């Protein structure tokens, strides 16, 4: 591969010209997914949040606090999905949010967004691995590090076989998980009692009541766990370069997945605590199984079924978020923001090191067994990226109204503006639960920013989809002057 220095793309970054061999070694499999697979991908990213993790919000805000937090975050994610549908139809790139922010705010904006997404996607699988271990221990009596290791080795290995195969496997696993959720909802409905929702003892916090036992602040504290019902659905655009018709399929995939997830979130939040009691589920590693056992007794086929198939739900999210982090790293590496070796693809068109290295890091993080804390760090990265992506939508609507938009966000910047306000609230809320989130997330972010500031911004790659789009925009702006 030959590399030649080009003139700076801006006052703060420089581009390097590379030969055709560079991109030949960095090719994804095109046309591997249609919109139905993308809906499945969006649900798969998130479905583990229905099986475990959300219930920790009951401990932070009681049922009422968690309910209000869930409604607020549902609105935020709907605004985000509508906004990203427009952006992804304009800029169909494997970089997803990084590509949108790169177009709106330049290289620094792209890097800050891409690395925030990377923090989310690299850490979320570690949290899910902890929950997989909890379900396996409940089911087989075996949990802990052997299960975490098996999960990473098996599912990273499957992704190395290629996107088409991986997405089809993921779709089947997700369908099985959805069946388990339907069985759980139907089974718990006869046991629903509204009094069970409010059985957490009322504290002396401001505004405390049976509906809000931890007061008004409990709503804020529950927000990070309400996000777990929807976290990572925004990763659908990362499949852009492997999608048959991005302009049509990406909006369908994003919005279709979000509507399904919203329906499951509200149903589970009502029937789970409503059947078993909020207090019984607030600290459980496998809340759906515990809810069924509370309603039907320890020996019940439904609890065993949901436990076994619920494991499929956790695996679906684990499996699909591995896909997401590998594509985000692929795009950042291909463009030179991260070490370029991370974007080299194998004979199956899968980015080998972008799959393996975060998998190793995630495995070591899972050994902490602190699933609730890992959720908060993942949410920290996610909410930063949401702020930047929604701001990108607003910026491009105002600065470049002439850009072709195959899909347009309903109500335009009002929608993205509302989402932006809620995303800022969500970012602040994470710090109310545990200050270690601020420290851990900030340290990771600072290391990545230092790498960009001192090295990679001087060695970005010309000719990537993001840089080509930016160059075209600049040329059009210059001509219009």
C-alpha positions in Angstrom: 0.0 0.0 0.0 1.4 3.4 -1.0 0.6 6.5 1.0 0.9 10.1 -0.1 0.3 13.1 2.0 -2.4 15.4 0.6 -3.2 19.0 1.5 -5.0 19.4 4.8 -8.8 18.9 4.7 -9.1 21.7 7.3 -6.9 23.6 9.6 -6.9 20.8 12.2 -6.7 17.6 10.2 -4.7 16.2 7.3 -5.7 13.6 4.7 -3.4 10.9 3.1 -4.0 9.5 -0.3 -3.9 5.6 -0.4 -3.9 3.3 -3.4 -6.7 0.9 -4.5 -5.3 -2.0 -2.6 -6.1 -0.2 0.7 -9.8 -0.3 0.0 -9.7 -3.7 -1.7 -8.6 -5.1 1.7 -11.5 -3.3 3.5 -14.7 -4.4 1.7 -17.9 -5.4 3.4 -20.4 -7.8 1.8 -22.9 -5.6 -0.1 -26.6 -6.5 -0.4 -26.7 -8.8 2.6 -29.7 -7.3 4.3 -33.2 -6.1 3.3 -35.5 -4.1 5.6 -37.0 -7.1 7.3 -33.6 -8.3 8.4 -32.9 -4.7 9.5 -36.0 -4.7 11.7 -34.7 -7.9 13.2 -31.3 -6.4 13.7 -32.8 -3.4 15.5 -34.9 -5.6 17.8 -31.9 -8.0 18.3 -29.7 -5.1 19.5 -32.2 -4.3 22.3 -34.2 -7.4 23.1 -31.9 -8.4 26.0 -33.1 -5.2 27.7 -36.5 -6.8 28.1 -35.1 -9.8 29.8 -32.7 -8.1 32.3 -31.4 -4.8 33.3 -34.5 -2.6 33.1 -35.7 -3.8 36.5 -32.8 -2.0 38.3 -34.8 1.2 37.5 -37.4 0.0 40.0 -34.8 0.2 42.7 -33.9 3.8 41.7 -37.4 5.3 41.2 -40.1 2.8 42.1 -42.6 1.7 39.5 -43.9 5.2 38.9 -40.5 6.7 38.5 -39.5 3.9 36.1 -42.8 4.3 34.1 -42.3 8.1 33.6 -38.7 7.6 32.8 -39.6 4.9 30.2 -42.2 7.2 28.5 -39.6 10.1 28.3 -37.0 7.8 26.8 -39.5 6.3 24.4 -40.1 9.8 23.1 -36.4 10.5 22.9 -35.7 7.3 20.9 -38.7 7.9 18.6 -37.3 11.4 17.8 -33.8 9.9 17.4 -35.0 7.1 15.0 -37.0 9.6 12.9 -33.9 11.9 12.7 -31.5 9.0 11.9 -33.8 7.7 9.2 -33.4 11.0 7.3 -29.6 11.1 7.9 -29.0 7.5 7.0 -31.0 7.8 3.7 -28.8 10.8 2.9 -25.5 9.3 4.0 -25.6 5.5 3.8 -22.2 4.6 5.4 -21.0 1.9 7.8 -20.0 4.7 10.1 -23.5 5.5 11.1 -23.6 8.3 13.7 -19.9 9.1 13.0 -20.6 9.7 9.3 -23.5 12.0 10.1 -21.5 14.1 12.6 -18.5 14.1 10.3 -20.7 15.7 7.6 -22.3 18.2 10.0 -19.4 19.2 12.2 -16.2 18.1 10.5 -13.5 15.5 11.6 -13.6 16.4 15.3 -17.4 16.1 15.4 -17.2 12.7 13.6 -14.5 11.4 15.9 -16.3 12.5 19.1 -19.5 10.9 18.0 -17.9 7.7 16.7 -16.0 7.1 19.8 -19.0 7.8 22.0 -20.9 5.1 20.0 -17.9 2.8 20.4 -17.9 3.2 24.2 -21.6 2.2 24.2 -21.2 -0.8 21.9 -18.0 -2.1 23.3 -19.2 -2.1 26.9 -22.9 -3.1 26.4 -21.9 -6.7 25.5 -19.9 -7.0 28.7 -23.1 -6.1 30.7 -25.1 -8.6 28.6 -22.5 -11.3 29.2 -23.0 -10.8 33.0 -26.8 -11.4 32.5 -26.2 -14.4 30.3 -24.1 -15.8 33.2 -27.0 -15.2 35.6 -29.5 -16.9 33.4 -27.2 -19.9 32.8 -26.6 -20.2 36.5 -30.3 -20.2 37.2 -30.8 -22.8 34.4 -27.7 -25.0 34.6 -26.0 -24.1 37.8 -23.0 -22.8 35.9 -22.2 -19.2 35.5 -19.3 -16.8 35.8 -16.2 -16.4 33.7 -16.5 -19.7 31.8 -19.9 -18.6 30.4 -18.6 -15.1 29.6 -15.6 -16.6 27.7 -17.7 -19.2 25.8 -20.1 -16.4 24.7 -17.4 -14.2 23.4 -15.4 -17.0 21.6 -18.5 -18.6 20.1 -20.3 -15.4 18.8 -17.2 -13.5 17.7 -16.3 -16.7 15.8 -19.7 -16.8 14.1 -19.3 -13.1 13.0 -16.0 -14.0 11.3 -18.0 -16.2 8.9 -19.5 -13.0 7.3 -22.4 -10.6 7.6 -25.1 -12.5 5.6 -24.7 -15.6 7.7 -24.4 -13.7 10.9 -27.5 -11.6 10.3 -29.6 -14.7 9.4 -28.5 -16.5 12.6 -29.3 -13.4 14.6 -32.8 -13.1 13.0 -33.7 -16.7 14.0 -32.4 -16.2 17.6 -34.3 -12.9 17.9 -37.6 -14.6 16.6 -37.2 -17.2 19.3 -36.6 -14.5 22.0 -39.8 -12.6 20.9 -41.8 -15.8 21.3 -40.5 -16.0 24.9 -41.6 -12.5 25.6 -45.1 -13.2 24.2 -45.4 -16.3 26.4 -44.3 -14.3 29.5 -46.8 -11.5 28.8 -49.7 -13.8 28.3 -48.7 -15.9 31.3 -48.5 -12.9 33.7 -51.7 -11.1 32.6 -54.0 -13.2 34.8 -51.9 -12.4 37.8 -51.8 -8.7 37.2 -52.8 -6.6 40.3 -52.1 -2.8 40.2 -51.3 -2.9 44.0 -48.2 -5.0 43.2 -46.8 -2.1 41.2 -46.6 0.1 44.3 -45.2 -2.3 46.9 -41.8 -0.6 47.3 -41.6 1.2 50.7 -42.1 4.9 50.5 -39.1 7.0 51.5 -39.0 10.6 52.9 -37.6 12.0 49.6 -39.2 15.1 48.2 -42.4 14.2 46.3 -42.4 10.6 47.7 -45.7 8.6 47.4 -46.7 5.0 46.6 -46.4 5.9 42.9 -43.0 7.6 43.4 -41.6 5.9 46.5 -38.2 7.6 46.0 -39.6 10.9 45.1 -39.1 13.1 42.1 -35.4 12.4 41.9 -36.2 8.8 41.4 -37.5 9.6 37.9 -34.1 11.0 36.9 -32.3 8.1 38.6 -34.4 5.5 36.7 -33.7 7.1 33.2 -30.5 5.1 32.5 -32.4 1.8 33.1 -35.3 3.0 31.0 -32.8 3.5 28.2 -31.9 -0.2 28.5 -35.3 -0.9 27.0 -34.1 0.8 23.8 -30.4 1.1 23.9 -28.6 0.4 20.6 -31.6 0.5 18.2 -29.8 3.4 16.7 -27.2 1.0 15.4 -29.3 -0.1 12.4 -27.6 2.5 10.1 -24.3 0.7 10.7 -25.5 -1.9 8.3 -25.8 0.7 5.5 -23.1 -0.6 3.3 -24.4 -4.2 3.6 -28.0 -3.2 2.8 -29.8 -3.8 -0.5 -31.5 -0.4 -0.8 -30.3 1.9 2.0 -32.5 4.9 1.2 -35.6 2.8 1.5 -34.6 0.0 3.9 -32.8 1.9 6.7 -35.8 4.1 7.6 -38.1 1.1 7.6 -35.7 -1.0 9.7 -35.2 1.8 12.3 -38.8 2.8 12.7 -40.2 -0.7 12.5 -37.8 -2.0 15.2 -38.5 1.0 17.5 -42.3 0.5 17.4 -41.9 -3.2 18.3 -39.5 -2.4 21.1 -41.8 0.3 22.5 -44.8 -2.2 22.6 -42.7 -4.8 24.4 -41.2 -2.3 26.9 -44.6 -1.1 28.1 -46.2 -4.5 28.2 -43.3 -6.0 30.3 -43.1 -3.0 32.6 -46.8 -3.5 33.4 -47.2 -7.2 33.6 -43.9 -8.1 35.3 -44.1 -5.9 38.4 -47.9 -6.0 38.2 -47.8 -9.8 38.6 -44.9 -10.4 40.9 -44.4 -7.0 42.6 -41.9 -4.3 42.0 -40.0 -5.0 45.2 -39.4 -8.6 44.2 -37.9 -7.8 40.9 -35.9 -4.6 41.6 -32.5 -6.4 42.1 -32.9 -9.6 40.1 -30.5 -10.7 37.4 -33.3 -12.7 35.7 -36.5 -10.7 36.5 -38.8 -12.5 34.0 -38.0 -15.9 35.4 -38.4 -14.7 39.0 -41.7 -13.0 38.1 -43.0 -16.3 36.7 -41.8 -18.2 39.8 -43.5 -15.7 42.1 -46.7 -16.0 40.2 -46.8 -19.8 39.5 -44.4 -21.3 42.1 -40.8 -22.7 41.7 -41.7 -25.7 39.6 -43.4 -24.4 36.4 -42.7 -25.2 32.8 -43.3 -21.5 31.9 -40.4 -20.3 34.1 -38.2 -22.9 32.6 -39.2 -22.1 29.1 -38.7 -18.3 29.5 -35.4 -19.0 31.2 -34.2 -21.2 28.3 -35.6 -19.0 25.6 -34.8 -15.8 27.5 -31.2 -16.8 27.2 -31.8 -16.6 23.4 -32.9 -13.0 23.9 -29.7 -12.1 25.7 -27.7 -13.9 23.1 -29.5 -12.1 20.3 -28.5 -8.7 21.7 -25.0 -9.9 22.6 -24.6 -11.3 19.1 -25.9 -8.2 17.3 -24.1 -5.6 19.3 -20.8 -7.4 18.5 -21.8 -6.8 14.8 -22.4 -3.1 15.7 -19.1 -2.4 17.4 -17.2 -4.2 14.6 -18.8 -1.9 12.0 -18.2 1.2 14.0 -14.6 0.3 14.5 -14.3 -0.7 10.8 -15.5 2.7 9.6 -13.4 4.7 12.0 -10.3 2.6 11.2 -10.8 2.7 7.5 -10.9 6.5 7.7 -7.7 6.6 9.8 -9.3 7.7 13.1 -8.3 4.4 14.8 -5.4 2.2 13.8 -5.9 1.1 10.2 -5.2 -2.6 10.8 -8.6 -2.8 12.6 -10.5 -2.4 9.3 -8.8 -5.2 7.3 -11.5 -7.7 6.3 -11.1 -11.5 5.8 -12.1 -13.6 2.9 -15.7 -13.6 4.2 -15.7 -9.7 4.2 -15.7 -9.5 8.0 -13.4 -7.1 9.8 -11.3 -9.5 11.8 -9.5 -7.4 14.3 -12.5 -5.1 14.8 -14.3 -8.1 16.0 -11.6 -9.7 18.1 -9.9 -6.9 20.0 -13.1 -5.4 21.6 -14.2 -8.9 22.4 -11.1 -9.5 24.5 -11.6 -6.1 26.2 -15.3 -6.9 26.8 -14.5 -10.3 28.3 -12.2 -8.7 30.9 -14.8 -6.1 31.7 -17.4 -8.8 32.3 -15.2 -10.3 35.0 -16.3 -7.4 37.2 -19.8 -9.0 37.3 -21.2 -5.5 37.8 -23.9 -5.5 35.1 -25.7 -2.5 36.5 -22.5 -0.4 36.5 -21.6 -1.5 33.0 -25.1 -0.5 31.8 -24.4 3.0 33.1 -21.1 3.3 31.4 -22.7 2.1 28.1 -25.5 4.6 28.6 -22.9 7.4 29.2 -21.4 6.8 25.7 -24.8 6.4 24.1 -26.3 9.6 25.4 -23.2 11.6 24.3 -23.6 10.2 20.8 -27.4 11.0 20.8 -26.7 14.6 21.6 -24.2 14.9 18.8 -26.3 12.9 16.2 -29.5 15.0 16.9 -27.4 18.2 16.7 -26.1 16.9 13.4 -29.7 16.6 12.1 -30.5 20.2 13.1 -27.2 21.5 11.7 -27.7 19.9 8.3 -31.3 20.9 8.1 -30.3 24.5 8.7 -27.0 24.7 6.8 -27.7 22.3 3.9 -31.5 22.3 3.2 -30.6 21.6 -0.5 -29.1 18.1 0.2 -31.2 15.2 -1.3 -33.3 13.6 1.5 -35.0 10.4 0.3 -36.7 10.2 3.7 -37.7 13.3 5.7 -38.1 13.4 9.5 -41.7 14.3 10.5 -41.9 17.9 11.8 -38.2 18.4 11.0 -36.0 20.1 13.6 -38.8 20.2 16.1 -38.5 16.4 16.4 -34.7 16.4 16.6 -34.8 19.4 18.9 -37.1 17.6 21.4 -34.9 14.5 21.2 -31.8 16.7 21.9 -33.3 18.1 25.1 -34.3 14.7 26.3 -30.8 13.3 25.4 -29.1 16.0 27.5 -31.4 15.1 30.4 -30.5 11.4 30.0 -26.8 12.2 30.0 -27.0 14.1 33.2 -29.2 11.4 34.8 -26.5 8.8 34.6 -24.4 10.7 37.1 -27.2 10.7 39.7 -26.9 6.9 40.1 -23.2 6.4 40.4 -20.3 8.9 40.1 -18.0 6.1 38.9 -19.8 6.4 35.6 -18.4 9.9 35.1 -14.9 8.8 36.0 -14.9 5.6 34.0 -16.5 7.0 31.0 -14.4 10.2 31.0 -11.2 8.2 31.3 -12.0 6.0 28.3 -13.1 9.0 26.3 -10.0 11.0 27.2 -7.7 8.3 26.1 -9.4 8.1 22.7 -9.5 11.9 22.3 -5.7 12.1 23.1 -5.0 9.5 20.4 -6.9 11.5 17.8 -5.5 14.9 18.9 -1.8 13.8 18.9 -1.7 11.3 16.1 -4.7 10.1 14.0 -6.0 13.5 13.0 -2.8 14.1 11.1 -3.2 10.7 9.2 -6.8 10.5 8.1 -7.5 8.6 4.9 -8.8 10.3 1.7 -11.4 8.5 -0.4 -13.6 7.0 2.3 -17.4 7.5 1.8 -17.4 10.1 4.6 -14.5 12.1 3.2 -15.9 11.9 -0.3 -19.2 13.2 0.8 -17.5 16.1 2.8 -15.4 17.0 -0.3 -18.5 17.1 -2.5 -20.2 19.4 0.0 -17.2 21.7 0.2 -17.0 21.9 -3.6 -20.7 22.7 -3.9 -20.3 25.4 -1.3 -17.3 27.0 -3.0 -19.2 27.1 -6.3 -22.2 28.8 -4.8 -20.1 31.6 -3.4 
